[in-house]
Amino acid sequence: MLFTLCLAAMTSFAQDNKVLTAEEQAKVDSAMATPAAEEPKDTTWATGGTFGLNFTQTYLDNWAAGGQSSVSGTVLVSGFAKYAKGRATWDNSIDLAYGLLRQGNSGGVLKTDDKIDFSSKYGYRASKKWYYSALLNFRSQFAPGYNIVDGVQDEDQLISDFLAPAYGLLALGMDFKPNKKFTAFISPITYKLTVVGNQDLADAGAFGVEAAEFNDLGEKIADGENLRSEIGGYLKMEYKTDLVENVSLQTRIDLFSNYANNPQNIDVNWETLISMKINKYLSTTISTQLLYDDDVDVVRGERQEVVNGEEVTIQDIGPAVQFKEVLAIGFNYKF
């Protein structure tokens, strides 16, 4: 604007205060009316995300068909920050989720969702579709988790907690990006760290850490380990696309193999999200997550056996495929 004003003043001064013709005056007026060019914006960073709030409520009173009243809610936050300049790229993302359910008149609440997932990946272009890359990932949860017995939460049986477990992963490899929809990160050198911050869970050897040592009297003589380190190979693939208008699909799968301990037993984390937009603020989502970790034991069932003439209940405990599916309708805001 200052440049335009100076230009107009210089033009007027050059006329030696003579009366301008109509054509000359029009040129001066046009120069004064034309806005200065906007300063180009920094386009090396792209940031954004979504905030979601889903709520469900059911009330039953003298309902002949049976059932229980319930209230549930889930908060979802997803954000990203991506940098690209020259041959360098840096992709950061964070996904947070927490959900609670209260059912019937028990007065207690159950956890339905709990997630902390942060990922940071730096890449340097080696060719048109390949990048030298380094990946850092952290996963954990916010709150304690308890065993569910006959639909009731047993708060005396803690099975998880904040930073118990937590998983840290550092990988070096190559990133394949043939287009904007698909990426595949391949790492032959990956360090995986499992953290079990709760000592009771560590003493029990939960999530693959070394359990505590006890003497013949049941007295603990050595604490369980809080950390477990693994070296192996890692593969991460992501795919995003629009199925139809206002319906999008994104899926991601992580595969890890421990070179030193049963490399054929591959850890799997596969997540899929389908989003269906209703309007600007309302949407429907279907999300699934499939997990398998050979070092994580879960209760797969119970059976009755006769021991010394008495019938006892024996739990079948061991590694198993874990699966979660969530269908949600609620408020969704993009920023």
C-alpha positions as CSV (number, residue, x, y, z in Angstrom):
1,M,0.0,0.0,0.0
2,L,2.9,2.4,0.8
3,F,4.5,1.6,-2.5
4,T,1.2,2.3,-4.3
5,L,0.8,5.6,-2.5
6,C,4.4,6.6,-3.3
7,L,3.9,5.7,-6.9
8,A,0.8,7.9,-7.1
9,A,2.6,10.8,-5.4
10,M,5.6,10.5,-7.7
11,T,3.2,10.5,-10.7
12,S,1.4,13.6,-9.6
13,F,4.7,15.3,-8.8
14,A,6.0,14.5,-12.3
15,Q,3.1,16.4,-13.8
16,D,4.5,19.7,-12.4
17,N,1.1,20.4,-10.9
18,K,-0.4,20.7,-14.4
19,V,-4.0,19.7,-14.9
20,L,-4.1,16.0,-15.9
21,T,-6.1,14.8,-18.9
22,A,-9.0,12.4,-18.3
23,E,-6.9,9.4,-19.5
24,E,-3.9,10.3,-17.2
25,Q,-6.2,10.9,-14.2
26,A,-7.8,7.4,-14.8
27,K,-4.4,5.8,-14.7
28,V,-3.6,7.5,-11.4
29,D,-6.9,6.5,-9.9
30,S,-6.4,2.9,-11.1
31,A,-3.0,2.7,-9.5
32,M,-4.3,4.0,-6.2
33,A,-7.2,1.6,-6.2
34,T,-5.2,-1.6,-6.9
35,P,-4.2,-3.4,-3.7
36,A,-0.7,-4.4,-3.1
37,A,0.1,-8.1,-3.6
38,E,-0.3,-10.2,-0.5
39,E,2.8,-11.6,1.0
40,P,3.1,-15.3,0.2
41,K,2.2,-17.6,3.0
42,D,4.5,-20.2,4.5
43,T,3.3,-23.4,2.9
44,T,5.9,-25.8,4.4
45,W,3.6,-26.7,7.4
46,A,0.2,-28.3,7.2
47,T,-1.7,-28.7,10.4
48,G,-5.2,-29.8,11.4
49,G,-7.3,-32.5,13.1
50,T,-10.8,-33.5,14.3
51,F,-12.6,-33.5,17.6
52,G,-15.5,-35.9,18.2
53,L,-18.0,-36.4,20.9
54,N,-20.4,-39.4,20.9
55,F,-23.2,-39.9,23.5
56,T,-25.7,-42.7,23.9
57,Q,-28.5,-42.9,26.5
58,T,-31.2,-45.5,27.1
59,Y,-33.9,-45.4,29.8
60,L,-36.1,-48.3,30.7
61,D,-38.9,-48.3,33.3
62,N,-41.1,-51.4,33.9
63,W,-40.0,-52.6,30.5
64,A,-41.6,-56.0,29.9
65,A,-39.1,-57.2,27.4
66,G,-36.2,-56.7,29.9
67,G,-33.0,-54.8,29.7
68,Q,-31.1,-52.1,31.6
69,S,-30.9,-48.4,31.4
70,S,-27.5,-47.1,30.3
71,V,-25.5,-44.0,29.6
72,S,-22.2,-43.9,27.6
73,G,-20.0,-41.3,26.0
74,T,-16.7,-41.2,24.1
75,V,-14.3,-38.3,23.4
76,L,-12.1,-38.5,20.3
77,V,-9.2,-36.2,19.4
78,S,-7.0,-36.6,16.3
79,G,-4.4,-34.1,15.1
80,F,-1.6,-33.9,12.6
81,A,1.3,-31.6,11.7
82,K,3.1,-32.2,8.5
83,Y,6.2,-30.5,7.1
84,A,7.5,-30.6,3.6
85,K,10.3,-28.6,2.0
86,G,12.7,-29.6,-0.7
87,R,13.6,-33.2,-0.3
88,A,12.7,-33.4,3.4
89,T,9.3,-34.4,5.0
90,W,8.3,-34.7,8.6
91,D,4.9,-36.2,9.5
92,N,3.5,-36.0,13.1
93,S,0.2,-37.4,14.3
94,I,-1.6,-38.0,17.6
95,D,-4.8,-39.9,18.4
96,L,-6.5,-39.8,21.7
97,A,-9.7,-41.5,22.8
98,Y,-11.5,-42.1,26.1
99,G,-15.0,-43.6,26.7
100,L,-17.1,-44.6,29.7
101,L,-20.3,-46.6,30.2
102,R,-22.7,-46.8,33.1
103,Q,-25.2,-49.6,32.9
104,G,-28.1,-50.4,35.3
105,N,-28.2,-49.3,38.9
106,S,-24.8,-50.7,39.9
107,G,-23.4,-47.2,40.3
108,G,-20.1,-48.2,38.7
109,V,-18.7,-47.2,35.3
110,L,-16.9,-49.3,32.8
111,K,-14.3,-48.2,30.4
112,T,-15.2,-48.6,26.7
113,D,-12.3,-46.9,25.0
114,D,-8.8,-45.7,26.1
115,K,-6.1,-44.7,23.7
116,I,-2.9,-42.7,23.4
117,D,-1.1,-43.0,20.1
118,F,1.7,-40.6,19.0
119,S,3.8,-41.0,15.8
120,S,6.5,-39.0,14.3
121,K,8.2,-39.9,11.0
122,Y,11.1,-38.0,9.2
123,G,11.9,-38.7,5.6
124,Y,14.5,-37.6,3.1
125,R,13.7,-38.2,-0.6
126,A,15.9,-40.8,-2.2
127,S,14.0,-41.0,-5.5
128,K,10.6,-40.1,-6.9
129,K,8.7,-42.6,-4.6
130,W,11.3,-43.7,-2.0
131,Y,12.4,-41.9,1.2
132,Y,15.1,-42.6,3.7
133,S,13.1,-42.5,7.0
134,A,13.2,-42.7,10.7
135,L,10.0,-43.4,12.8
136,L,9.2,-42.8,16.4
137,N,6.0,-44.2,17.9
138,F,4.5,-44.2,21.4
139,R,1.3,-46.0,22.6
140,S,-0.4,-46.2,26.0
141,Q,-3.6,-45.5,27.8
142,F,-5.1,-43.0,30.3
143,A,-6.7,-45.0,33.1
144,P,-6.7,-48.3,34.9
145,G,-8.4,-51.4,33.4
146,Y,-10.0,-54.1,35.4
147,N,-11.1,-57.7,34.8
148,I,-14.8,-58.2,33.9
149,V,-16.5,-61.1,35.7
150,D,-20.1,-62.0,34.6
151,G,-20.6,-58.5,33.2
152,V,-19.4,-56.8,36.5
153,Q,-16.1,-55.0,36.9
154,D,-13.9,-56.5,39.6
155,E,-11.8,-53.6,40.9
156,D,-9.6,-56.1,42.8
157,Q,-8.3,-57.5,39.6
158,L,-6.2,-54.8,37.9
159,I,-5.1,-55.8,34.4
160,S,-3.7,-52.6,33.0
161,D,-2.9,-49.0,34.0
162,F,-1.4,-45.7,32.7
163,L,2.1,-46.6,31.3
164,A,1.2,-50.3,32.0
165,P,1.6,-51.1,29.3
166,A,3.3,-48.4,27.2
167,Y,5.1,-49.2,23.9
168,G,7.9,-47.2,22.4
169,L,9.2,-47.9,19.0
170,L,12.2,-46.5,17.1
171,A,12.7,-47.7,13.5
172,L,15.1,-46.9,10.6
173,G,14.3,-47.8,7.1
174,M,12.7,-46.8,3.8
175,D,9.3,-45.2,3.1
176,F,7.5,-46.0,-0.1
177,K,5.0,-43.3,-1.3
178,P,3.7,-44.0,-4.7
179,N,0.7,-41.6,-4.3
180,K,-1.1,-39.5,-1.7
181,K,-3.4,-42.5,-0.7
182,F,-0.8,-45.2,0.2
183,T,2.4,-45.4,2.2
184,A,4.5,-48.4,3.2
185,F,7.4,-48.0,5.8
186,I,9.9,-50.9,5.8
187,S,12.4,-51.2,8.6
188,P,15.0,-54.0,9.0
189,I,16.3,-52.4,12.2
190,T,13.7,-51.6,14.8
191,Y,14.0,-51.2,18.6
192,K,10.8,-51.9,20.6
193,L,10.5,-51.0,24.3
194,T,7.7,-52.3,26.5
195,V,7.1,-50.4,29.8
196,V,5.0,-51.8,32.7
197,G,5.0,-48.9,35.2
198,N,2.7,-50.7,37.7
199,Q,4.8,-52.9,40.0
200,D,2.0,-55.4,40.8
201,L,1.6,-56.0,37.1
202,A,5.4,-56.2,36.6
203,D,5.7,-58.7,39.4
204,A,3.0,-60.8,37.6
205,G,5.0,-60.7,34.4
206,A,2.3,-59.0,32.5
207,F,2.8,-57.9,28.9
208,G,6.0,-60.0,28.5
209,V,8.3,-58.5,31.1
210,E,10.3,-60.7,33.5
211,A,8.1,-61.7,36.5
212,A,9.2,-61.3,40.1
213,E,11.0,-64.2,42.0
214,F,9.4,-65.8,45.1
215,N,10.8,-68.3,47.6
216,D,9.0,-71.4,48.8
217,L,7.1,-69.4,51.4
218,G,5.7,-67.1,48.7
219,E,7.8,-64.2,49.8
220,K,9.1,-61.9,47.0
221,I,12.9,-62.0,46.8
222,A,13.3,-60.0,43.5
223,D,11.0,-57.4,41.8
224,G,9.6,-58.0,38.4
225,E,11.2,-56.1,35.5
226,N,9.5,-52.8,34.4
227,L,11.1,-52.8,31.0
228,R,11.5,-55.2,28.1
229,S,13.6,-54.5,25.0
230,E,13.3,-56.2,21.6
231,I,15.2,-55.8,18.3
232,G,13.4,-56.9,15.1
233,G,11.9,-56.0,11.8
234,Y,8.9,-53.7,11.3
235,L,6.4,-52.9,8.5
236,K,3.8,-50.2,8.6
237,M,1.3,-49.6,5.8
238,E,-1.4,-46.9,5.6
239,Y,-4.2,-46.3,3.0
240,K,-6.7,-43.5,2.8
241,T,-9.4,-42.9,0.2
242,D,-12.9,-41.6,-0.4
243,L,-15.2,-44.5,-1.1
244,V,-18.1,-42.3,-2.3
245,E,-19.1,-38.7,-1.6
246,N,-19.0,-38.0,2.2
247,V,-17.8,-41.5,3.0
248,S,-14.0,-42.0,3.7
249,L,-11.9,-45.0,4.6
250,Q,-8.6,-45.1,6.3
251,T,-6.8,-48.2,7.4
252,R,-3.4,-48.9,9.0
253,I,-1.5,-52.1,9.9
254,D,1.7,-52.4,12.0
255,L,3.7,-55.7,11.9
256,F,6.7,-56.4,14.2
257,S,8.9,-59.5,14.4
258,N,11.4,-60.1,17.3
259,Y,14.6,-61.5,15.7
260,A,15.7,-63.1,19.0
261,N,12.5,-64.7,20.3
262,N,10.1,-66.6,18.1
263,P,10.4,-64.4,15.0
264,Q,7.6,-66.3,13.3
265,N,5.1,-65.0,15.9
266,I,4.4,-61.6,14.4
267,D,2.9,-58.8,16.5
268,V,-0.1,-57.3,14.7
269,N,-1.9,-54.0,15.2
270,W,-4.6,-53.3,12.5
271,E,-6.9,-50.3,12.7
272,T,-9.7,-49.3,10.3
273,L,-12.0,-46.3,10.3
274,I,-14.9,-45.6,8.1
275,S,-16.4,-42.1,8.4
276,M,-19.8,-41.1,7.0
277,K,-20.5,-37.4,7.0
278,I,-24.2,-36.4,7.7
279,N,-23.7,-32.6,7.7
280,K,-21.1,-30.1,8.8
281,Y,-21.0,-31.2,12.4
282,L,-22.7,-34.6,12.6
283,S,-21.1,-37.9,11.4
284,T,-21.2,-41.6,11.8
285,T,-18.1,-43.7,12.3
286,I,-17.3,-47.4,12.3
287,S,-13.9,-48.3,13.7
288,T,-12.3,-51.6,14.3
289,Q,-9.0,-52.7,15.8
290,L,-7.4,-56.1,15.7
291,L,-4.4,-56.9,18.0
292,Y,-2.2,-59.9,18.4
293,D,0.9,-60.0,20.7
294,D,2.5,-63.4,21.5
295,D,3.8,-61.9,24.8
296,V,0.4,-60.8,26.1
297,D,-1.7,-63.4,27.9
298,V,-5.5,-63.0,28.0
299,V,-8.2,-65.1,29.6
300,R,-9.6,-67.1,26.6
301,G,-12.2,-69.0,28.6
302,E,-12.9,-71.2,31.5
303,R,-13.5,-75.0,32.0
304,Q,-14.5,-77.2,34.8
305,E,-12.2,-80.1,35.8
306,V,-12.2,-82.5,38.7
307,V,-9.0,-82.3,40.8
308,N,-8.6,-84.6,43.9
309,G,-12.3,-85.4,43.7
310,E,-13.4,-81.8,43.7
311,E,-14.7,-79.8,40.7
312,V,-12.6,-76.7,40.2
313,T,-12.7,-73.9,37.6
314,I,-9.6,-73.6,35.5
315,Q,-9.0,-70.5,33.3
316,D,-7.5,-70.9,29.8
317,I,-4.9,-68.2,29.7
318,G,-2.6,-67.4,26.8
319,P,-2.0,-65.2,23.7
320,A,-5.0,-64.7,21.6
321,V,-6.4,-62.4,18.9
322,Q,-8.0,-59.3,20.4
323,F,-10.7,-57.4,18.5
324,K,-12.7,-54.2,19.1
325,E,-15.5,-52.6,17.0
326,V,-17.2,-49.3,17.7
327,L,-20.2,-47.8,15.9
328,A,-20.7,-44.2,16.8
329,I,-23.0,-41.3,15.8
330,G,-22.2,-37.9,17.2
331,F,-20.7,-34.4,17.0
332,N,-17.6,-34.0,14.8
333,Y,-15.6,-30.9,14.2
334,K,-12.7,-30.4,11.9
335,F,-10.0,-27.8,12.6
